[in-house]
Amino acid sequence: MSNAVGIRFNKFRKVHGFRSEGLGLKRGELVVVESDLGLNIGKVVNADMPVQEQEKGELKPVLRRASVDDLMQEEENNALCVEARGYCNERIAARGLNMKLVDTSVTLDRKRIIFYFVAETRIDFRELVKDLAAKFRTRIELRQIGVRDAAQIVGGMGLCGRELCCAKFLTSFEPISIR
């Protein structure tokens, strides 16, 4: 067995494994990684995650520790997220789409803006994507998520009076049966 690090990104609670490449990372450090969505900053939550040798080749490496420039870029991206969310909500209302925008994220290199939304039915949002791409001049992705994923992002209080389990400690959702 070889070791890797477990990294969690802000929006979702799931822990992803990455090769640490001898960086000597400690729990709580911020690092820059190339995820499936692009360059992102993540937090090391498990500095010594055991991984089988055959799985190690499938893991992407940690690129570097997050620098001051990376953190400043992240702050600028957060401001862009607020602007993008406002504009997207405006365009959703103007186009009369039956969807609720839940969250927005921007990759560290600003090559992609991802909009997470909830809708009861399938939505034809091609014109909305064109509007967003014309405004922000970058790749736009709209991702439909489930209501439990939305509750995880937004947070809130459950019927029991406590913070929602999905926002507090659940990292993955098991299917719920009617029985």
VMD Tcl script that builds the backbone (N, CA, C; Angstrom):
set m [mol new atoms 537]
animate dup $m
set s [atomselect $m all]
$s set {name element resname resid chain x y z} {
  {N N MET 1 A 0.823 -1.182 0.000}
  {CA C MET 1 A 0.000 0.000 0.000}
  {C C MET 1 A 0.870 1.250 0.000}
  {N N SER 2 A 0.350 2.272 -0.656}
  {CA C SER 2 A 1.025 3.562 -0.711}
  {C C SER 2 A 0.084 4.616 -0.131}
  {N N ASN 3 A 0.602 5.775 0.202}
  {CA C ASN 3 A -0.217 6.800 0.834}
  {C C ASN 3 A -0.560 7.928 -0.127}
  {N N ALA 4 A -1.705 8.502 0.143}
  {CA C ALA 4 A -2.197 9.659 -0.605}
  {C C ALA 4 A -2.827 10.596 0.411}
  {N N VAL 5 A -3.374 11.703 -0.068}
  {CA C VAL 5 A -4.057 12.634 0.820}
  {C C VAL 5 A -5.517 12.728 0.421}
  {N N GLY 6 A -6.372 12.915 1.408}
  {CA C GLY 6 A -7.787 13.133 1.178}
  {C C GLY 6 A -8.062 14.620 1.171}
  {N N ILE 7 A -8.702 15.103 0.121}
  {CA C ILE 7 A -8.957 16.532 -0.040}
  {C C ILE 7 A -10.449 16.754 -0.199}
  {N N ARG 8 A -10.950 17.780 0.489}
  {CA C ARG 8 A -12.353 18.156 0.411}
  {C C ARG 8 A -12.436 19.551 -0.187}
  {N N PHE 9 A -13.369 19.713 -1.117}
  {CA C PHE 9 A -13.617 21.012 -1.723}
  {C C PHE 9 A -14.782 21.670 -0.994}
  {N N ASN 10 A -14.922 22.964 -1.118}
  {CA C ASN 10 A -15.898 23.728 -0.329}
  {C C ASN 10 A -17.335 23.280 -0.525}
  {N N LYS 11 A -17.761 23.079 -1.744}
  {CA C LYS 11 A -19.180 22.910 -2.020}
  {C C LYS 11 A -19.749 21.591 -1.531}
  {N N PHE 12 A -18.993 20.538 -1.656}
  {CA C PHE 12 A -19.507 19.222 -1.321}
  {C C PHE 12 A -18.630 18.585 -0.265}
  {N N ARG 13 A -19.205 17.735 0.545}
  {CA C ARG 13 A -18.502 17.169 1.685}
  {C C ARG 13 A -17.706 15.915 1.345}
  {N N LYS 14 A -17.816 15.422 0.138}
  {CA C LYS 14 A -17.116 14.195 -0.229}
  {C C LYS 14 A -15.601 14.423 -0.244}
  {N N VAL 15 A -14.864 13.413 0.229}
  {CA C VAL 15 A -13.407 13.488 0.266}
  {C C VAL 15 A -12.857 12.777 -0.969}
  {N N HIS 16 A -11.960 13.440 -1.680}
  {CA C HIS 16 A -11.353 12.892 -2.889}
  {C C HIS 16 A -9.887 12.597 -2.612}
  {N N GLY 17 A -9.396 11.492 -3.158}
  {CA C GLY 17 A -8.001 11.124 -2.967}
  {C C GLY 17 A -7.104 11.696 -4.056}
  {N N PHE 18 A -5.919 12.164 -3.657}
  {CA C PHE 18 A -4.916 12.684 -4.575}
  {C C PHE 18 A -3.550 12.204 -4.118}
  {N N ARG 19 A -2.643 12.031 -5.076}
  {CA C ARG 19 A -1.265 11.685 -4.729}
  {C C ARG 19 A -0.564 12.923 -4.193}
  {N N SER 20 A 0.181 12.749 -3.106}
  {CA C SER 20 A 0.822 13.919 -2.501}
  {C C SER 20 A 2.218 14.171 -3.047}
  {N N GLU 21 A 2.793 13.221 -3.774}
  {CA C GLU 21 A 4.092 13.410 -4.432}
  {C C GLU 21 A 5.176 13.902 -3.474}
  {N N GLY 22 A 5.170 13.435 -2.248}
  {CA C GLY 22 A 6.227 13.780 -1.299}
  {C C GLY 22 A 6.226 15.217 -0.829}
  {N N LEU 23 A 5.077 15.883 -0.846}
  {CA C LEU 23 A 5.003 17.277 -0.417}
  {C C LEU 23 A 4.981 17.425 1.104}
  {N N GLY 24 A 4.761 16.331 1.805}
  {CA C GLY 24 A 4.710 16.404 3.261}
  {C C GLY 24 A 3.546 17.237 3.756}
  {N N LEU 25 A 2.372 17.020 3.198}
  {CA C LEU 25 A 1.203 17.824 3.545}
  {C C LEU 25 A 0.638 17.415 4.900}
  {N N LYS 26 A 0.090 18.396 5.582}
  {CA C LYS 26 A -0.527 18.166 6.882}
  {C C LYS 26 A -2.006 18.490 6.803}
  {N N ARG 27 A -2.753 17.926 7.722}
  {CA C ARG 27 A -4.196 18.161 7.777}
  {C C ARG 27 A -4.469 19.659 7.967}
  {N N GLY 28 A -5.411 20.177 7.189}
  {CA C GLY 28 A -5.792 21.583 7.288}
  {C C GLY 28 A -5.128 22.484 6.264}
  {N N GLU 29 A -4.103 22.001 5.562}
  {CA C GLU 29 A -3.420 22.834 4.568}
  {C C GLU 29 A -4.281 22.981 3.319}
  {N N LEU 30 A -4.165 24.124 2.678}
  {CA C LEU 30 A -4.845 24.379 1.415}
  {C C LEU 30 A -3.892 24.052 0.270}
  {N N VAL 31 A -4.413 23.327 -0.720}
  {CA C VAL 31 A -3.590 22.907 -1.850}
  {C C VAL 31 A -4.320 23.180 -3.155}
  {N N VAL 32 A -3.558 23.244 -4.244}
  {CA C VAL 32 A -4.115 23.408 -5.581}
  {C C VAL 32 A -4.047 22.058 -6.282}
  {N N VAL 33 A -5.184 21.617 -6.807}
  {CA C VAL 33 A -5.257 20.333 -7.501}
  {C C VAL 33 A -5.999 20.513 -8.818}
  {N N GLU 34 A -5.745 19.596 -9.729}
  {CA C GLU 34 A -6.464 19.534 -10.994}
  {C C GLU 34 A -7.542 18.471 -10.822}
  {N N SER 35 A -8.788 18.907 -10.613}
  {CA C SER 35 A -9.891 17.960 -10.459}
  {C C SER 35 A -10.566 17.749 -11.811}
  {N N ASP 36 A -11.646 17.007 -11.806}
  {CA C ASP 36 A -12.390 16.772 -13.044}
  {C C ASP 36 A -12.975 18.068 -13.600}
  {N N LEU 37 A -13.199 19.035 -12.734}
  {CA C LEU 37 A -13.804 20.299 -13.150}
  {C C LEU 37 A -12.785 21.358 -13.536}
  {N N GLY 38 A -11.509 21.132 -13.225}
  {CA C GLY 38 A -10.467 22.113 -13.513}
  {C C GLY 38 A -9.621 22.371 -12.286}
  {N N LEU 39 A -8.826 23.450 -12.324}
  {CA C LEU 39 A -7.982 23.803 -11.179}
  {C C LEU 39 A -8.843 24.290 -10.026}
  {N N ASN 40 A -8.620 23.729 -8.842}
  {CA C ASN 40 A -9.378 24.120 -7.658}
  {C C ASN 40 A -8.491 24.124 -6.435}
  {N N ILE 41 A -8.912 24.881 -5.445}
  {CA C ILE 41 A -8.252 24.860 -4.141}
  {C C ILE 41 A -9.057 23.945 -3.235}
  {N N GLY 42 A -8.347 23.037 -2.569}
  {CA C GLY 42 A -8.993 22.123 -1.646}
  {C C GLY 42 A -8.263 22.107 -0.321}
  {N N LYS 43 A -8.915 21.540 0.671}
  {CA C LYS 43 A -8.341 21.462 2.009}
  {C C LYS 43 A -8.004 20.013 2.320}
  {N N VAL 44 A -6.797 19.781 2.822}
  {CA C VAL 44 A -6.380 18.435 3.192}
  {C C VAL 44 A -7.120 18.060 4.471}
  {N N VAL 45 A -7.916 16.985 4.400}
  {CA C VAL 45 A -8.652 16.525 5.577}
  {C C VAL 45 A -8.100 15.207 6.105}
  {N N ASN 46 A -7.331 14.524 5.266}
  {CA C ASN 46 A -6.715 13.266 5.677}
  {C C ASN 46 A -5.317 13.233 5.063}
  {N N ALA 47 A -4.292 13.424 5.891}
  {CA C ALA 47 A -2.923 13.525 5.381}
  {C C ALA 47 A -2.277 12.175 5.141}
  {N N ASP 48 A -2.896 11.111 5.589}
  {CA C ASP 48 A -2.305 9.778 5.443}
  {C C ASP 48 A -3.387 8.780 5.073}
  {N N MET 49 A -3.818 8.835 3.821}
  {CA C MET 49 A -4.893 7.987 3.339}
  {C C MET 49 A -4.292 6.774 2.623}
  {N N PRO 50 A -4.496 5.569 3.145}
  {CA C PRO 50 A -3.914 4.407 2.481}
  {C C PRO 50 A -4.595 4.114 1.140}
  {N N VAL 51 A -3.772 3.800 0.130}
  {CA C VAL 51 A -4.258 3.533 -1.214}
  {C C VAL 51 A -3.497 2.338 -1.772}
  {N N GLN 52 A -4.201 1.442 -2.438}
  {CA C GLN 52 A -3.555 0.304 -3.085}
  {C C GLN 52 A -2.686 0.803 -4.243}
  {N N GLU 53 A -1.610 0.087 -4.536}
  {CA C GLU 53 A -0.684 0.506 -5.605}
  {C C GLU 53 A -1.392 0.647 -6.951}
  {N N GLN 54 A -2.309 -0.264 -7.284}
  {CA C GLN 54 A -2.992 -0.181 -8.582}
  {C C GLN 54 A -3.911 1.032 -8.638}
  {N N GLU 55 A -4.437 1.467 -7.495}
  {CA C GLU 55 A -5.283 2.652 -7.472}
  {C C GLU 55 A -4.464 3.932 -7.526}
  {N N LYS 56 A -3.215 3.887 -7.059}
  {CA C LYS 56 A -2.385 5.081 -6.994}
  {C C LYS 56 A -2.168 5.695 -8.378}
  {N N GLY 57 A -2.029 4.857 -9.406}
  {CA C GLY 57 A -1.837 5.357 -10.763}
  {C C GLY 57 A -3.040 6.113 -11.288}
  {N N GLU 58 A -4.229 5.826 -10.736}
  {CA C GLU 58 A -5.444 6.490 -11.182}
  {C C GLU 58 A -5.641 7.846 -10.505}
  {N N LEU 59 A -4.959 8.068 -9.386}
  {CA C LEU 59 A -5.120 9.316 -8.651}
  {C C LEU 59 A -4.342 10.443 -9.316}
  {N N LYS 60 A -4.931 11.619 -9.326}
  {CA C LYS 60 A -4.236 12.794 -9.857}
  {C C LYS 60 A -3.350 13.363 -8.760}
  {N N PRO 61 A -2.254 14.025 -9.148}
  {CA C PRO 61 A -1.350 14.563 -8.127}
  {C C PRO 61 A -1.810 15.916 -7.586}
  {N N VAL 62 A -1.376 16.211 -6.369}
  {CA C VAL 62 A -1.530 17.562 -5.826}
  {C C VAL 62 A -0.493 18.418 -6.543}
  {N N LEU 63 A -0.889 19.530 -7.116}
  {CA C LEU 63 A 0.030 20.363 -7.886}
  {C C LEU 63 A 0.981 21.149 -6.982}
  {N N ARG 64 A 0.411 21.781 -5.933}
  {CA C ARG 64 A 1.241 22.596 -5.035}
  {C C ARG 64 A 0.407 23.033 -3.847}
  {N N ARG 65 A 1.083 23.573 -2.858}
  {CA C ARG 65 A 0.383 24.233 -1.762}
  {C C ARG 65 A -0.200 25.536 -2.309}
  {N N ALA 66 A -1.326 25.952 -1.770}
  {CA C ALA 66 A -1.949 27.191 -2.224}
  {C C ALA 66 A -1.098 28.379 -1.790}
  {N N SER 67 A -0.766 29.228 -2.739}
  {CA C SER 67 A 0.048 30.409 -2.461}
  {C C SER 67 A -0.862 31.600 -2.144}
  {N N VAL 68 A -0.263 32.696 -1.777}
  {CA C VAL 68 A -1.017 33.924 -1.516}
  {C C VAL 68 A -1.733 34.366 -2.793}
  {N N ASP 69 A -1.061 34.230 -3.944}
  {CA C ASP 69 A -1.689 34.594 -5.220}
  {C C ASP 69 A -2.914 33.721 -5.498}
  {N N ASP 70 A -2.811 32.418 -5.183}
  {CA C ASP 70 A -3.943 31.512 -5.374}
  {C C ASP 70 A -5.118 31.927 -4.501}
  {N N LEU 71 A -4.840 32.287 -3.260}
  {CA C LEU 71 A -5.896 32.693 -2.337}
  {C C LEU 71 A -6.528 34.017 -2.768}
  {N N MET 72 A -5.705 34.943 -3.301}
  {CA C MET 72 A -6.256 36.200 -3.824}
  {C C MET 72 A -7.135 35.937 -5.037}
  {N N GLN 73 A -6.702 35.022 -5.905}
  {CA C GLN 73 A -7.498 34.652 -7.079}
  {C C GLN 73 A -8.818 34.022 -6.648}
  {N N GLU 74 A -8.775 33.221 -5.597}
  {CA C GLU 74 A -9.989 32.593 -5.065}
  {C C GLU 74 A -10.966 33.662 -4.559}
  {N N GLU 75 A -10.461 34.697 -3.913}
  {CA C GLU 75 A -11.314 35.804 -3.449}
  {C C GLU 75 A -11.971 36.515 -4.638}
  {N N GLU 76 A -11.198 36.760 -5.695}
  {CA C GLU 76 A -11.752 37.391 -6.898}
  {C C GLU 76 A -12.800 36.484 -7.532}
  {N N ASN 77 A -12.533 35.182 -7.526}
  {CA C ASN 77 A -13.487 34.227 -8.092}
  {C C ASN 77 A -14.783 34.207 -7.287}
  {N N ASN 78 A -14.675 34.360 -5.962}
  {CA C ASN 78 A -15.881 34.406 -5.131}
  {C C ASN 78 A -16.732 35.615 -5.477}
  {N N ALA 79 A -16.089 36.737 -5.765}
  {CA C ALA 79 A -16.825 37.929 -6.197}
  {C C ALA 79 A -17.493 37.683 -7.550}
  {N N LEU 80 A -16.784 37.002 -8.444}
  {CA C LEU 80 A -17.359 36.654 -9.746}
  {C C LEU 80 A -18.540 35.704 -9.573}
  {N N CYS 81 A -18.466 34.791 -8.610}
  {CA C CYS 81 A -19.579 33.872 -8.336}
  {C C CYS 81 A -20.844 34.634 -7.957}
  {N N VAL 82 A -20.699 35.652 -7.123}
  {CA C VAL 82 A -21.841 36.452 -6.694}
  {C C VAL 82 A -22.445 37.172 -7.902}
  {N N GLU 83 A -21.594 37.760 -8.731}
  {CA C GLU 83 A -22.076 38.449 -9.937}
  {C C GLU 83 A -22.748 37.468 -10.889}
  {N N ALA 84 A -22.125 36.309 -11.095}
  {CA C ALA 84 A -22.665 35.311 -12.013}
  {C C ALA 84 A -24.010 34.776 -11.521}
  {N N ARG 85 A -24.125 34.565 -10.217}
  {CA C ARG 85 A -25.389 34.067 -9.657}
  {C C ARG 85 A -26.503 35.080 -9.875}
  {N N GLY 86 A -26.216 36.354 -9.628}
  {CA C GLY 86 A -27.222 37.394 -9.829}
  {C C GLY 86 A -27.672 37.486 -11.277}
  {N N TYR 87 A -26.700 37.465 -12.182}
  {CA C TYR 87 A -27.026 37.552 -13.607}
  {C C TYR 87 A -27.805 36.317 -14.068}
  {N N CYS 88 A -27.400 35.147 -13.597}
  {CA C CYS 88 A -28.082 33.914 -13.991}
  {C C CYS 88 A -29.521 33.916 -13.488}
  {N N ASN 89 A -29.753 34.332 -12.243}
  {CA C ASN 89 A -31.119 34.407 -11.720}
  {C C ASN 89 A -31.964 35.377 -12.534}
  {N N GLU 90 A -31.355 36.482 -12.951}
  {CA C GLU 90 A -32.052 37.460 -13.785}
  {C C GLU 90 A -32.452 36.835 -15.123}
  {N N ARG 91 A -31.530 36.093 -15.745}
  {CA C ARG 91 A -31.816 35.474 -17.041}
  {C C ARG 91 A -32.825 34.330 -16.911}
  {N N ILE 92 A -32.789 33.603 -15.808}
  {CA C ILE 92 A -33.770 32.525 -15.573}
  {C C ILE 92 A -35.167 33.125 -15.512}
  {N N ALA 93 A -35.303 34.233 -14.784}
  {CA C ALA 93 A -36.606 34.895 -14.675}
  {C C ALA 93 A -37.045 35.455 -16.027}
  {N N ALA 94 A -36.108 36.061 -16.762}
  {CA C ALA 94 A -36.447 36.645 -18.062}
  {C C ALA 94 A -36.888 35.581 -19.060}
  {N N ARG 95 A -36.294 34.412 -18.990}
  {CA C ARG 95 A -36.648 33.334 -19.916}
  {C C ARG 95 A -37.792 32.466 -19.403}
  {N N GLY 96 A -38.224 32.702 -18.169}
  {CA C GLY 96 A -39.354 31.955 -17.617}
  {C C GLY 96 A -39.059 30.482 -17.399}
  {N N LEU 97 A -37.834 30.158 -17.032}
  {CA C LEU 97 A -37.466 28.764 -16.815}
  {C C LEU 97 A -37.894 28.313 -15.423}
  {N N ASN 98 A -38.393 27.088 -15.341}
  {CA C ASN 98 A -38.869 26.531 -14.080}
  {C C ASN 98 A -37.713 25.800 -13.387}
  {N N MET 99 A -36.769 26.580 -12.863}
  {CA C MET 99 A -35.609 26.017 -12.186}
  {C C MET 99 A -35.169 26.961 -11.082}
  {N N LYS 100 A -34.473 26.398 -10.086}
  {CA C LYS 100 A -33.984 27.198 -8.966}
  {C C LYS 100 A -32.471 27.077 -8.913}
  {N N LEU 101 A -31.791 28.192 -9.050}
  {CA C LEU 101 A -30.336 28.207 -8.979}
  {C C LEU 101 A -29.925 28.048 -7.522}
  {N N VAL 102 A -29.047 27.062 -7.262}
  {CA C VAL 102 A -28.639 26.752 -5.891}
  {C C VAL 102 A -27.265 27.326 -5.583}
  {N N ASP 103 A -26.320 27.150 -6.497}
  {CA C ASP 103 A -24.961 27.582 -6.217}
  {C C ASP 103 A -24.217 27.828 -7.523}
  {N N THR 104 A -23.109 28.548 -7.391}
  {CA C THR 104 A -22.241 28.851 -8.522}
  {C C THR 104 A -20.810 28.660 -8.077}
  {N N SER 105 A -19.986 28.098 -8.947}
  {CA C SER 105 A -18.560 27.992 -8.625}
  {C C SER 105 A -17.737 28.299 -9.872}
  {N N VAL 106 A -16.550 28.836 -9.615}
  {CA C VAL 106 A -15.623 29.199 -10.681}
  {C C VAL 106 A -14.323 28.465 -10.425}
  {N N THR 107 A -13.745 27.872 -11.472}
  {CA C THR 107 A -12.460 27.216 -11.296}
  {C C THR 107 A -11.389 28.263 -11.038}
  {N N LEU 108 A -10.298 27.851 -10.443}
  {CA C LEU 108 A -9.237 28.777 -10.046}
  {C C LEU 108 A -8.689 29.553 -11.240}
  {N N ASP 109 A -8.578 28.885 -12.379}
  {CA C ASP 109 A -8.043 29.536 -13.577}
  {C C ASP 109 A -9.121 30.250 -14.405}
  {N N ARG 110 A -10.355 30.258 -13.918}
  {CA C ARG 110 A -11.501 30.910 -14.569}
  {C C ARG 110 A -11.812 30.365 -15.958}
  {N N LYS 111 A -11.456 29.139 -16.207}
  {CA C LYS 111 A -11.770 28.549 -17.502}
  {C C LYS 111 A -13.185 27.994 -17.550}
  {N N ARG 112 A -13.837 27.895 -16.380}
  {CA C ARG 112 A -15.163 27.301 -16.336}
  {C C ARG 112 A -15.955 27.893 -15.171}
  {N N ILE 113 A -17.223 28.207 -15.447}
  {CA C ILE 113 A -18.163 28.602 -14.403}
  {C C ILE 113 A -19.256 27.537 -14.385}
  {N N ILE 114 A -19.522 27.009 -13.194}
  {CA C ILE 114 A -20.498 25.938 -13.043}
  {C C ILE 114 A -21.664 26.451 -12.223}
  {N N PHE 115 A -22.868 26.265 -12.754}
  {CA C PHE 115 A -24.091 26.662 -12.085}
  {C C PHE 115 A -24.830 25.393 -11.683}
  {N N TYR 116 A -25.138 25.257 -10.397}
  {CA C TYR 116 A -25.873 24.106 -9.878}
  {C C TYR 116 A -27.315 24.525 -9.665}
  {N N PHE 117 A -28.249 23.729 -10.191}
  {CA C PHE 117 A -29.657 24.093 -10.065}
  {C C PHE 117 A -30.513 22.876 -9.754}
  {N N VAL 118 A -31.711 23.150 -9.262}
  {CA C VAL 118 A -32.710 22.123 -8.968}
  {C C VAL 118 A -33.915 22.406 -9.834}
  {N N ALA 119 A -34.477 21.355 -10.426}
  {CA C ALA 119 A -35.696 21.483 -11.217}
  {C C ALA 119 A -36.473 20.171 -11.122}
  {N N GLU 120 A -37.781 20.281 -11.130}
  {CA C GLU 120 A -38.612 19.085 -11.030}
  {C C GLU 120 A -38.641 18.300 -12.327}
  {N N THR 121 A -38.494 18.981 -13.439}
  {CA C THR 121 A -38.531 18.313 -14.748}
  {C C THR 121 A -37.270 18.671 -15.519}
  {N N ARG 122 A -37.172 18.099 -16.686}
  {CA C ARG 122 A -36.044 18.395 -17.558}
  {C C ARG 122 A -36.211 19.803 -18.131}
  {N N ILE 123 A -35.110 20.554 -18.166}
  {CA C ILE 123 A -35.157 21.953 -18.601}
  {C C ILE 123 A -34.322 22.115 -19.870}
  {N N ASP 124 A -34.873 22.848 -20.831}
  {CA C ASP 124 A -34.100 23.210 -22.026}
  {C C ASP 124 A -33.454 24.567 -21.751}
  {N N PHE 125 A -32.176 24.539 -21.367}
  {CA C PHE 125 A -31.504 25.774 -20.962}
  {C C PHE 125 A -30.442 26.210 -21.963}
  {N N ARG 126 A -30.560 25.790 -23.213}
  {CA C ARG 126 A -29.552 26.154 -24.220}
  {C C ARG 126 A -29.431 27.663 -24.412}
  {N N GLU 127 A -30.560 28.355 -24.448}
  {CA C GLU 127 A -30.525 29.814 -24.622}
  {C C GLU 127 A -29.916 30.493 -23.392}
  {N N LEU 128 A -30.180 29.936 -22.217}
  {CA C LEU 128 A -29.594 30.478 -20.991}
  {C C LEU 128 A -28.077 30.341 -21.024}
  {N N VAL 129 A -27.585 29.198 -21.487}
  {CA C VAL 129 A -26.133 28.988 -21.601}
  {C C VAL 129 A -25.530 29.996 -22.574}
  {N N LYS 130 A -26.213 30.269 -23.668}
  {CA C LYS 130 A -25.717 31.265 -24.631}
  {C C LYS 130 A -25.632 32.649 -23.991}
  {N N ASP 131 A -26.657 33.009 -23.214}
  {CA C ASP 131 A -26.640 34.305 -22.523}
  {C C ASP 131 A -25.453 34.395 -21.564}
  {N N LEU 132 A -25.250 33.335 -20.790}
  {CA C LEU 132 A -24.174 33.326 -19.796}
  {C C LEU 132 A -22.797 33.338 -20.458}
  {N N ALA 133 A -22.652 32.577 -21.540}
  {CA C ALA 133 A -21.364 32.529 -22.244}
  {C C ALA 133 A -21.039 33.881 -22.881}
  {N N ALA 134 A -22.053 34.561 -23.393}
  {CA C ALA 134 A -21.826 35.878 -23.991}
  {C C ALA 134 A -21.412 36.897 -22.930}
  {N N LYS 135 A -21.976 36.802 -21.754}
  {CA C LYS 135 A -21.666 37.751 -20.675}
  {C C LYS 135 A -20.284 37.485 -20.071}
  {N N PHE 136 A -19.975 36.217 -19.755}
  {CA C PHE 136 A -18.752 35.907 -19.005}
  {C C PHE 136 A -17.593 35.412 -19.873}
  {N N ARG 137 A -17.840 35.125 -21.128}
  {CA C ARG 137 A -16.805 34.731 -22.092}
  {C C ARG 137 A -15.901 33.618 -21.579}
  {N N THR 138 A -16.512 32.574 -21.078}
  {CA C THR 138 A -15.796 31.380 -20.622}
  {C C THR 138 A -16.731 30.187 -20.772}
  {N N ARG 139 A -16.223 29.020 -20.521}
  {CA C ARG 139 A -17.043 27.817 -20.636}
  {C C ARG 139 A -18.065 27.801 -19.502}
  {N N ILE 140 A -19.313 27.518 -19.857}
  {CA C ILE 140 A -20.414 27.508 -18.899}
  {C C ILE 140 A -20.959 26.090 -18.789}
  {N N GLU 141 A -21.165 25.641 -17.548}
  {CA C GLU 141 A -21.801 24.350 -17.304}
  {C C GLU 141 A -22.973 24.556 -16.377}
  {N N LEU 142 A -24.105 23.966 -16.715}
  {CA C LEU 142 A -25.245 23.946 -15.827}
  {C C LEU 142 A -25.430 22.499 -15.395}
  {N N ARG 143 A -25.462 22.260 -14.087}
  {CA C ARG 143 A -25.584 20.905 -13.556}
  {C C ARG 143 A -26.831 20.809 -12.697}
  {N N GLN 144 A -27.691 19.886 -13.084}
  {CA C GLN 144 A -28.892 19.651 -12.285}
  {C C GLN 144 A -28.528 18.715 -11.143}
  {N N ILE 145 A -28.867 19.127 -9.919}
  {CA C ILE 145 A -28.567 18.322 -8.742}
  {C C ILE 145 A -29.872 17.961 -8.050}
  {N N GLY 146 A -29.823 16.963 -7.191}
  {CA C GLY 146 A -31.000 16.537 -6.447}
  {C C GLY 146 A -31.281 17.445 -5.267}
  {N N VAL 147 A -32.453 17.266 -4.681}
  {CA C VAL 147 A -32.836 18.122 -3.563}
  {C C VAL 147 A -31.964 17.875 -2.331}
  {N N ARG 148 A -31.472 16.658 -2.142}
  {CA C ARG 148 A -30.593 16.409 -0.994}
  {C C ARG 148 A -29.243 17.078 -1.198}
  {N N ASP 149 A -28.743 17.075 -2.436}
  {CA C ASP 149 A -27.501 17.795 -2.731}
  {C C ASP 149 A -27.685 19.293 -2.517}
  {N N ALA 150 A -28.844 19.810 -2.916}
  {CA C ALA 150 A -29.131 21.231 -2.724}
  {C C ALA 150 A -29.201 21.564 -1.233}
  {N N ALA 151 A -29.818 20.696 -0.461}
  {CA C ALA 151 A -29.903 20.915 0.987}
  {C C ALA 151 A -28.510 20.878 1.611}
  {N N GLN 152 A -27.641 20.041 1.078}
  {CA C GLN 152 A -26.266 19.970 1.581}
  {C C GLN 152 A -25.541 21.290 1.340}
  {N N ILE 153 A -25.734 21.880 0.187}
  {CA C ILE 153 A -25.063 23.135 -0.154}
  {C C ILE 153 A -25.656 24.302 0.631}
  {N N VAL 154 A -26.971 24.401 0.645}
  {CA C VAL 154 A -27.643 25.533 1.265}
  {C C VAL 154 A -27.626 25.425 2.787}
  {N N GLY 155 A -27.795 24.198 3.304}
  {CA C GLY 155 A -27.863 24.003 4.750}
  {C C GLY 155 A -29.247 24.319 5.271}
  {N N GLY 156 A -29.391 24.291 6.573}
  {CA C GLY 156 A -30.676 24.605 7.173}
  {C C GLY 156 A -30.927 23.748 8.391}
  {N N MET 157 A -32.157 23.829 8.884}
  {CA C MET 157 A -32.559 23.086 10.067}
  {C C MET 157 A -33.544 22.009 9.663}
  {N N GLY 158 A -33.392 20.836 10.264}
  {CA C GLY 158 A -34.285 19.723 9.995}
  {C C GLY 158 A -35.508 19.769 10.887}
  {N N LEU 159 A -36.423 18.818 10.690}
  {CA C LEU 159 A -37.629 18.741 11.501}
  {C C LEU 159 A -37.306 18.481 12.972}
  {N N CYS 160 A -36.166 17.866 13.226}
  {CA C CYS 160 A -35.755 17.544 14.590}
  {C C CYS 160 A -35.218 18.765 15.330}
  {N N GLY 161 A -35.009 19.878 14.640}
  {CA C GLY 161 A -34.504 21.085 15.268}
  {C C GLY 161 A -32.991 21.217 15.216}
  {N N ARG 162 A -32.335 20.256 14.596}
  {CA C ARG 162 A -30.883 20.309 14.468}
  {C C ARG 162 A -30.498 20.656 13.034}
  {N N GLU 163 A -29.208 20.943 12.855}
  {CA C GLU 163 A -28.702 21.214 11.515}
  {C C GLU 163 A -28.895 19.974 10.650}
  {N N LEU 164 A -29.199 20.175 9.364}
  {CA C LEU 164 A -29.432 19.057 8.452}
  {C C LEU 164 A -28.244 18.098 8.444}
  {N N CYS 165 A -28.539 16.813 8.517}
  {CA C CYS 165 A -27.480 15.790 8.533}
  {C C CYS 165 A -26.620 15.871 7.277}
  {N N CYS 166 A -27.254 16.122 6.128}
  {CA C CYS 166 A -26.510 16.165 4.876}
  {C C CYS 166 A -25.562 17.352 4.830}
  {N N ALA 167 A -25.868 18.409 5.566}
  {CA C ALA 167 A -24.984 19.570 5.604}
  {C C ALA 167 A -23.945 19.450 6.716}
  {N N LYS 168 A -24.229 18.643 7.717}
  {CA C LYS 168 A -23.356 18.548 8.889}
  {C C LYS 168 A -22.285 17.468 8.736}
  {N N PHE 169 A -22.696 16.216 8.425}
  {CA C PHE 169 A -21.714 15.144 8.452}
  {C C PHE 169 A -21.842 14.098 7.355}
  {N N LEU 170 A -22.963 13.990 6.668}
  {CA C LEU 170 A -23.085 12.983 5.613}
  {C C LEU 170 A -22.252 13.372 4.401}
  {N N THR 171 A -21.505 12.420 3.860}
  {CA C THR 171 A -20.676 12.713 2.691}
  {C C THR 171 A -21.239 12.105 1.416}
  {N N SER 172 A -22.066 11.086 1.546}
  {CA C SER 172 A -22.706 10.501 0.370}
  {C C SER 172 A -24.114 10.091 0.774}
  {N N PHE 173 A -24.995 10.020 -0.190}
  {CA C PHE 173 A -26.391 9.742 0.082}
  {C C PHE 173 A -26.767 8.344 -0.395}
  {N N GLU 174 A -27.307 7.562 0.503}
  {CA C GLU 174 A -27.823 6.245 0.162}
  {C C GLU 174 A -29.241 6.419 -0.382}
  {N N PRO 175 A -29.647 5.531 -1.286}
  {CA C PRO 175 A -31.011 5.622 -1.787}
  {C C PRO 175 A -32.030 5.408 -0.656}
  {N N ILE 176 A -33.147 6.095 -0.739}
  {CA C ILE 176 A -34.203 5.968 0.252}
  {C C ILE 176 A -35.338 5.178 -0.394}
  {N N SER 177 A -35.747 4.091 0.268}
  {CA C SER 177 A -36.841 3.299 -0.277}
  {C C SER 177 A -38.159 3.777 0.333}
  {N N ILE 178 A -39.248 3.451 -0.312}
  {CA C ILE 178 A -40.566 3.833 0.185}
  {C C ILE 178 A -40.941 2.979 1.395}
  {N N ARG 179 A -40.405 1.765 1.462}
  {CA C ARG 179 A -40.693 0.888 2.601}
  {C C ARG 179 A -40.048 1.463 3.801}
}
mol reanalyze $m
mol bondsrecalc $m
mol representation Tube
mol addrep $m
